[in-house]
Amino acid sequence: MQEKLGRDLAAQTVKLTETVTASSQKVLDLNTKFAEDCLKGFEQGGKYAAATVQQAQQQLQQVETAVMTVR
């Protein structure tokens, strides 16, 4: 019984690890796309002031750091 439990736990660990890895990568990819496509200052023809762009970039960096810690 303990062996089966150990195998089941190992299998679930693998599945959860794969899910966390895929989800983490998706967050990073979406943030990159957002930054490239939407996060542009007035100078680049965008909708945001330079200070707003800088603040958003810092927040995205904080998210990336948190995601990399979880991975």
Backbone hydrogen bonds in HBPLUS format (Angstrom, degrees):
<---DONOR---> <-ACCEPTOR-->    atom                        ^
c    i                          cat <-CA-CA->   ^        H-A-AA   ^      H-
h    n   atom  resd res      DA  || num        DHA   H-A  angle D-A-AA Bond
n    s   type  num  typ     dist DA aas  dist angle  dist       angle   num
A0005-LEU N   A0001-MET O   2.99 MM   4  6.24 162.6  2.03 151.0 156.0     1
A0006-GLY N   A0002-GLN O   2.87 MM   4  6.04 156.0  1.93 145.9 152.6     2
A0007-ARG N   A0003-GLU O   2.93 MM   4  6.22 155.4  1.99 149.5 155.7     3
A0008-ASP N   A0004-LYS O   2.84 MM   4  6.07 162.2  1.88 153.4 158.7     4
A0009-LEU N   A0005-LEU O   2.85 MM   4  6.03 162.2  1.88 150.8 155.8     5
A0010-ALA N   A0006-GLY O   2.96 MM   4  6.10 155.0  2.02 142.5 149.8     6
A0011-ALA N   A0007-ARG O   2.89 MM   4  6.12 157.8  1.94 149.4 155.3     7
A0012-GLN N   A0008-ASP O   2.93 MM   4  6.18 161.2  1.97 151.1 156.1     8
A0013-THR N   A0009-LEU O   2.88 MM   4  6.05 151.5  1.96 145.5 153.7     9
A0014-VAL N   A0010-ALA O   3.04 MM   4  6.30 154.9  2.10 146.9 152.7    10
A0015-LYS N   A0011-ALA O   3.03 MM   4  6.34 164.0  2.06 150.8 154.8    11
A0016-LEU N   A0012-GLN O   2.86 MM   4  6.05 166.5  1.88 152.7 156.5    12
A0017-THR N   A0013-THR O   2.90 MM   4  5.98 156.5  1.95 145.9 152.8    13
A0018-GLU N   A0014-VAL O   2.95 MM   4  6.17 158.6  1.99 151.0 156.5    14
A0019-THR N   A0015-LYS O   2.95 MM   4  6.21 156.1  2.01 148.2 155.0    15
A0020-VAL N   A0016-LEU O   2.89 MM   4  6.09 165.0  1.91 153.1 156.7    16
A0021-THR N   A0017-THR O   2.95 MM   4  6.07 160.9  1.99 147.1 152.8    17
A0022-ALA N   A0018-GLU O   2.94 MM   4  6.09 165.4  1.96 149.3 153.3    18
A0023-SER N   A0019-THR O   2.86 MM   4  5.95 165.1  1.88 151.4 156.3    19
A0024-SER N   A0020-VAL O   2.85 MM   4  5.86 158.1  1.90 145.5 152.1    20
A0025-GLN N   A0021-THR O   3.01 MM   4  6.17 160.3  2.05 146.5 151.6    21
A0026-LYS N   A0022-ALA O   2.97 MM   4  6.20 151.7  2.06 144.5 152.6    22
A0027-VAL N   A0023-SER O   3.03 MM   4  6.34 157.6  2.09 150.4 155.3    23
A0028-LEU N   A0024-SER O   3.06 MM   4  6.37 164.1  2.08 151.5 155.5    24
A0029-ASP N   A0025-GLN O   2.82 MM   4  6.02 162.1  1.86 152.4 157.7    25
A0030-LEU N   A0026-LYS O   2.88 MM   4  6.03 164.8  1.90 153.2 157.1    26
A0031-ASN N   A0027-VAL O   2.95 MM   4  6.09 157.9  2.00 150.0 156.2    27
A0032-THR N   A0028-LEU O   2.98 MM   4  6.15 155.4  2.04 146.7 153.4    28
A0033-LYS N   A0029-ASP O   2.93 MM   4  6.18 162.5  1.96 149.8 154.6    29
A0034-PHE N   A0030-LEU O   2.86 MM   4  6.04 160.8  1.90 147.3 152.9    30
A0035-ALA N   A0031-ASN O   2.91 MM   4  6.09 165.3  1.94 148.0 152.0    31
A0036-GLU N   A0032-THR O   2.92 MM   4  6.13 159.2  1.96 151.9 157.5    32
A0037-ASP N   A0033-LYS O   2.79 MM   4  5.82 165.4  1.81 155.8 160.1    33
A0038-CYS N   A0034-PHE O   2.80 MM   4  5.32 159.1  1.85 144.4 151.1    34
A0039-LEU N   A0034-PHE O   3.21 MM   5  6.45 144.5  2.34 148.1 152.6    35
A0040-LYS N   A0038-CYS O   2.94 MM   2  5.79 129.3  2.20 109.9  94.7    36
A0048-TYR N   A0040-LYS O   3.30 MM   8  6.22 157.0  2.36 150.9 152.5    37
A0044-GLN N   A0041-GLY O   2.98 MM   3  5.45 144.4  2.11 111.8 121.3    38
A0046-GLY N   A0041-GLY O   2.79 MM   5  4.75 150.1  1.88 144.4 135.4    39
A0042-PHE N   A0048-TYR O   2.83 MM   6  5.66 125.6  2.12 159.2 156.7    40
A0045-GLY N   A0042-PHE O   2.94 MM   3  5.02 159.3  1.99 113.7 115.3    41
A0052-THR N   A0049-ALA O   3.01 MM   3  5.27 121.6  2.36 103.6 118.3    42
A0053-VAL N   A0049-ALA O   3.04 MM   4  6.41 159.1  2.08 157.2 163.5    43
A0054-GLN N   A0050-ALA O   2.94 MM   4  6.15 163.8  1.96 151.7 156.1    44
A0055-GLN N   A0051-ALA O   2.96 MM   4  6.12 159.9  2.00 144.1 149.5    45
A0056-ALA N   A0052-THR O   2.93 MM   4  6.10 162.1  1.96 149.7 154.7    46
A0057-GLN N   A0053-VAL O   2.88 MM   4  6.08 158.0  1.92 151.8 158.2    47
A0058-GLN N   A0054-GLN O   3.00 MM   4  6.26 153.9  2.07 147.2 153.9    48
A0059-GLN N   A0055-GLN O   3.01 MM   4  6.30 154.9  2.07 147.1 154.0    49
A0060-LEU N   A0056-ALA O   2.85 MM   4  6.14 156.5  1.91 151.4 158.1    50
A0061-GLN N   A0057-GLN O   2.94 MM   4  6.15 148.5  2.04 142.7 151.5    51
A0062-GLN N   A0058-GLN O   2.98 MM   4  6.30 147.9  2.08 143.8 152.3    52
A0063-VAL N   A0059-GLN O   2.99 MM   4  6.33 153.0  2.07 147.4 154.4    53
A0064-GLU N   A0060-LEU O   2.91 MM   4  6.18 160.7  1.95 148.2 153.5    54
A0065-THR N   A0061-GLN O   2.90 MM   4  6.13 158.9  1.94 148.6 154.2    55
A0066-ALA N   A0062-GLN O   2.98 MM   4  6.21 159.8  2.02 146.1 151.4    56
A0067-VAL N   A0063-VAL O   2.84 MM   4  6.10 160.5  1.88 155.9 161.5    57
A0068-MET N   A0064-GLU O   2.89 MM   4  6.08 162.1  1.92 152.4 157.2    58
A0069-THR N   A0065-THR O   3.03 MM   4  6.22 140.9  2.19 141.4 151.9    59
A0070-VAL N   A0066-ALA O   3.15 MM   4  6.45 149.5  2.24 145.2 152.4    60
A0071-ARG N   A0067-VAL O   3.05 MM   4  6.32 152.7  2.12 149.3 156.9    61
